[in-house]
Amino acid sequence: MTDRRTVHIVDDEAAIRRSAGFLLKKSGYRVETWASGVDFLKEVRGATEGCILLDVRMPVMDGLEVQQALVDQGVTMPVVLLTGHADVGIAVRAMKAGAVDFVEKPFEMTVLLGAIETAFARLGDKERYAASAQEAALIIAGLTPRERDVLEGLARGLPNKTIAYDLDISARTVEVHRANLMTKLGVHSFPDALRIAFAAGLGTDRE
């Protein structure tokens, strides 16, 4: 089929390229794989438009460097980050730079496919996903001060334990606030909450 949507998998691990590629092909996507960010950047100008599944940790150029190079080259294909659990802070930085979503390894099929669908939704309706700062501020205005504090910490890429320490509350309480704020924001995923936070200017006071 010529109308299949293309996913570019950029990962130095052959096993990840195979497993993610298999799941995506099985779900009807066209897949192109790249063993490094350097290889992908060399060919990206002539690559089929689609979305990019980009690993964070790669030799020579890591995911953040590849993402910045794509921005510098004017490549607007949406990016989904593949990340280890310890790299969530890095993934938050990548989302600040425009990444659509991130998927933690080892990934589940439903999570991966959901992130890819989000990326293609962004590609097909860019204006809808360009939330204004004013709209985001109005949404966040419905949070309690403590929920806003927790969201600020999350937007800075901090783990729950660090947020708990900074706010002098328990990690369990942070989890409760996190669940409540996501309900109030009307989102079902952490990346969706981050998009609203970033649009409202949260998480920008320090790196």
Secondary structure, DSSP 8 states (H G I E B T S, - for coil): --S--EEEEE-S-HHHHHHHHHHHHHTT-EEEEES-HHHHHHHGGGS-SEEEEEES--SSS-HHHHHHHHHHTT----EEEEE-GGGHHHHHHHHHTT--EEEESS--HHHHHHHHHHHHHHHH-TTTT---HHHHHHHHTTS-HHHHHHHHHHHTT--HHHHHHHHTS-HHHHHHHHHHHHHHHT-SSHHHHHHHHHHTTTT-S--
